[in-house]
Amino acid sequence: MSEVPAYERFECAPGLRLQAHERVSEIHHDNLLRRLDRLEDMMERMERRLWLTVYGVVAVILAQAVQSFLVVTP
């Protein structure tokens, strides 16, 4: 009674389709993660460029303000 009959495993079409679907889903998921990582990297670079532009505009405005004060005072 304690013996469990050993059944021979066999591959069936639905099982193979399920395995193939899981593999394809895993590949899609990996590609999606890779694309998201690249997108995050591009966004970080764009953010750095944006801040550099903002600092440049502020520097130009401050330089013009200082220059206008120097013109007014002898």
Secondary structure, DSSP 8 states (H G I E B T S, - for coil): ------------HHHHHHHHHHHHHHHHHHHHHHHHHHHHHHHHHHHHHHHHHHHHHHHHHHHHHHHHHHHH--
